[in-house]
Every structure is written in structure tokens, then in C-alpha cells.
């Protein structure tokens, strides 16, 4: 496993080229493919490293489950994730530094525009793709909508958001549970038409988080560098280039955030009908 992570980092490149022999490991939750995630995040982490003086190195698991497991095992120092707000993981002591500065994300259940499925009830007994059993908007929220509607489906875990969308496009599944923002970007890039069967309330997007072992000083430097990107011409250039790499509709910057911004995650996860995978 160690050799896999070393080879993966070398393959994808590192965000810090010469700052420190021991950079902080920065994990990014798998929403897109490994290549797309690296293309998006390596330039951002390189910028944050330069501006903050805190060396960061990109780490990505083969699946979101693996990335999250590395977070909970204490093998990562920073993470871009929304998987740490379950009751058990909340006790690990990771702290929120910043979040993507968007209007929020929603969990959706979607079908192809050509699908005969017009309601959640019509999905009963059918295969439905989800990113992974840890995903918030990509699993818990849409699955909760199905359970509250009394609809039982056959979950198919694809590994990441775009892989689930790919299964929908190929006809392997009848529907997909998705993060609405990733779905919209994917559809735009592929010229895909789809219909939304279920749409949740908005939640703040993924958080940049620091482990308890990262000092307050280094955490604040990293926070300031992320938040300052949109006010800096070079930061704006990096964000725009990163967005083009994944066909994103907008070059989202980062806003300061704290624990209170994610209280609705915690409330949902305490009340959901979906068994928690912690």
C-alpha cells in the first residue's frame, strides 16, 4: 500500500516542488477521476504552498472510501472533504478552515432525459448508481429521499461521482444519486441531457479541513492563502485554469468557514434513515 501511494504521487505530480522534504499530506475527496482531480488540485496546492509558506502535497486514494479511510486513520494532515461530520468522525477533532465559495451543493436523483422513469416510485427494484457508501450528496441525501418515499433500490457503488454518472450514461443503471454541481459540469462537458427526480435543500460545499496535529499557525496560513485566491490576479488565473481542466461552469474560489457552517450536515446525519458507514 505504501508503494502504491508513493507511485501515485509521482504519477500525478506534487504540489510542492522544493519547499520542504516533509510536506503536509493534503487529501482530496474523489468526485472525479484521479487524473481530473490531480489536474484541478495540483496547481491550487502549488499556489497555496507558495503564498502560505506551508508545503502541501496532493494525496488521492483510488476511491473516496480509501481517501476517507486515510483521513480517519490519521495518515493525512489536511483534507478537502465533507465526510467528517458523522457523529463518530466528528469526534476526531478535524477543524474547518474554508469552503468552496458557491451557493451550495444539493443531493439529487437523476435519470437520462430519454428514460421512461418519471418518479421515485418507478425506481423500485432497479439499480441506482452512487459514488460510494460514504458520500453525502452522492449517497446519503438521495438514498434518504428514496427511503422516506418507501422505495427500495439496488445500490451500485461506482467509486466516484463521475463514474456513477458514466454508469447512468451507459445504461447500466436506471438512475444516479449525485452532487448537483458535479452532475451539471459533467453534463455540460458531455452534452448530456438529464432529468431530476429528487432535489434536496442546499448544503455548503466541501470544506478544507486541518487535522488536530496541524498547528493553529500553519492552519491559519493555509486558510488565508485559500481565501485570498480570488483577490489575487495569480490566484484567479490558477482557479480559472483549474476550472477549464474539468469543464466546470465557474472558477469557484474559497470562503472562510467554521464548524457552524456544517451544522446542517450533522443534523441530517443524526436523523437520516440511511445506516451510517463510519
PELINQUI-V20551 format. One record per helix or strand of 3 or more residues. SS is the DSSP state (H for helix, E for strand). FROM is the first residue (numbers start at 1). TO is the last residue. Records with the same first field share a line. If there is no record, write none. Layout:
SS=FROM-TO ; FROM-TO
This chain:
H=2-12 ; 34-52 ; 64-72 ; 87-90 ; 121-123 ; 136-148 ; 161-170 ; 180-190 ; 216-231 ; 233-246 ; 259-271
E=24-28 ; 56-59 ; 78-81 ; 95-100 ; 107-112 ; 127-130 ; 154-157 ; 175-179 ; 194-199 ; 207-210 ; 254-256
